[in-house]
Amino acid sequence: MKVSRSVRLSEDLSEGVAWYQRRQGGDASVAIRRLVRKGLEREIAEIYGRGQVTIREASAVLSLPVRECLELMWQLGVTGNVSTSQAVEAWELVDSLAGL
């Protein structure tokens, strides 16, 4: 389902969209959708990298399967949102629970 939105762009953003449109081809709507998508992907990657959302949440927002979302995060330079100390704590917890 597509939804129409009205957006006011500053002159410099409008010129940037026009430049992108000329380079990529297509009309202004296609250029704006591509740019919004790229911006959303980068913003979600930053939020995920800070540990503020899970990969499942990021996947849902981006409407991607989890595996594709992980690959996108890797392409954008975000390898995960779990620190080494958190991973060690998790393994220690698993070890302690396995001994029960």
BELFENWO-V832038 format. One record per backbone hydrogen bond with DSSP energy under -1.0 kcal/mol. NH is the residue of the N-H (numbers start at 0). CO is the residue of the C=O. Records with the same first field share a line. If there is no record, write none. Layout:
# BELFENWO-V832038
NH: CO / CO
This chain:
# BELFENWO-V832038
13: 9
14: 10
15: 11
16: 12
17: 13
18: 14
19: 15
20: 16
21: 17
22: 18
23: 19
24: 20
30: 26
31: 27
32: 28
33: 29
34: 30
35: 31
36: 32
37: 33
38: 34
39: 35
40: 36
41: 37
42: 38
43: 39
44: 40
45: 41
46: 42
47: 43
48: 44
49: 45
50: 47
51: 46
57: 53
58: 54
59: 55
60: 56
61: 57
63: 58
68: 64
69: 65
70: 66
71: 67
72: 68
73: 69
74: 70
75: 71
76: 73
77: 72
86: 82
87: 83
88: 84
89: 85
90: 86
91: 87
92: 88
93: 89
94: 90
95: 91
96: 92
97: 93
98: 94
99: 96
